[in-house]
């Protein structure tokens, strides 16, 4: 799968970011949350990103 970065918090690639995939889906990179109280399947994860990333992508017509 190919990821194309849409928006992110920094330029070094190790910060919250929003990507579009070559499958037409979105992928997020963020801090892994473990204290959320939800049951999450082993093949999934809950991550946290700043809401501003989504707003910026929408504002800039990236998604």
C-alpha positions in Angstrom: 0.0 0.0 0.0 1.2 3.5 -0.9 0.6 6.4 1.6 0.7 10.0 0.4 0.9 12.5 3.1 -1.9 15.1 3.1 -1.2 17.1 6.2 1.0 16.7 9.3 2.2 18.5 12.4 6.0 18.4 11.4 8.2 17.6 8.6 10.3 14.7 10.0 7.5 12.1 9.6 7.3 11.2 13.3 4.3 13.4 14.2 0.6 13.2 13.8 -0.3 13.1 10.1 -3.2 12.3 7.7 -2.5 10.2 4.6 -4.5 9.1 1.6 -3.8 5.6 0.4 -3.6 4.2 -3.1 -6.8 2.3 -2.3 -8.8 5.6 -1.9 -8.9 5.4 1.9 -7.5 7.6 4.7 -4.8 6.5 7.2 -3.8 8.4 10.3 -0.6 8.5 12.3 -0.8 9.5 15.9 -0.2 8.6 19.5 -1.4 5.2 20.5 -4.1 5.4 23.1 -4.4 2.5 25.6 -6.5 4.0 28.4 -9.7 4.6 26.4 -11.8 1.8 28.0 -12.9 0.4 24.6 -12.5 -3.2 23.4 -10.5 -3.0 20.2 -9.6 -6.0 18.0 -6.0 -7.1 18.0 -5.6 -6.0 14.4 -6.8 -2.5 15.1 -5.6 0.5 17.2 -7.0 3.7 18.5 -4.8 6.7 17.8 -5.1 10.4 18.7 -4.5 13.2 16.3 -5.2 17.0 16.6 -8.6 17.9 15.1 -6.8 20.6 13.2 -5.3 18.0 10.8 -8.8 17.1 9.6 -9.9 20.7 9.4 -6.8 21.7 7.4 -7.3 18.8 5.0 -10.9 19.8 4.4 -10.1 23.5 4.2 -7.4 22.9 1.6 -9.7 20.5 -0.4 -7.3 17.6 0.1 -10.2 15.2 1.0 
